Amino acid sequence: MSKTAKTPRENPNQLRNDLANRLYFKLYQCANMLHKTGTKAVEAQGLTTQQWAVMGALSRPESAQGMGMGDLARYLLVSRQNLTGLLSRMEAAGYVHSVPDPADKRSRLVQLTPAGQQVWQHDAAESIGRYYEQALEGFSSNDMVHTLHYLLKLLDNMKAIDAQQNAGKEES
């Protein structure tokens, strides 16, 4: 180490940068492992983690009447283009369908079909429950609450970055 280089204790910005890099790398690894291991957890039901997320979003009580494409894309934080292909595959499998929006007949709402509800509530529920237990082994309820708190805080910050980036595109 050169005489001018500072140790992490002497340079708190470097320490913060190093920690941030480790945090984001671990988050990236977790996302990749969630996709890999989560898909294996529900493959017997013919699902992927993306389909799992859509079914989870559509099965919430506030989504009982369905969700518009834009609302579903915003909720899942995916592009409408990516969601369109995914929903097409799910519709072909019989898991979802679209119905006219009673509030605006020109719009359509995406809903789980009875077959999709069966897969979600019965066929996949047990596999997903086992997956959660394995993935969260060693986590107390308090650990989960704290993890959720920090992930929500991180997500809010990332959404603010996204809004700033999109505002820059609109000005161009």
Secondary structure, DSSP 8 states (H G I E B T S, - for coil): --TT---TTT-HHHHHHHHHHHHHHHHHHHHHHHHHHHHHHHGGGT--HHHHHHHHHHTSGGGTT-EEHHHHHHHHT--HHHHHHHHHHHHHTTSEEEEEETTEEEEEEEEE-HHHHHIIIIIHHHHHHHHHHHHTTT--HHHHHHHHHHHHHHHHHHHHHHHHHHHHHHH-
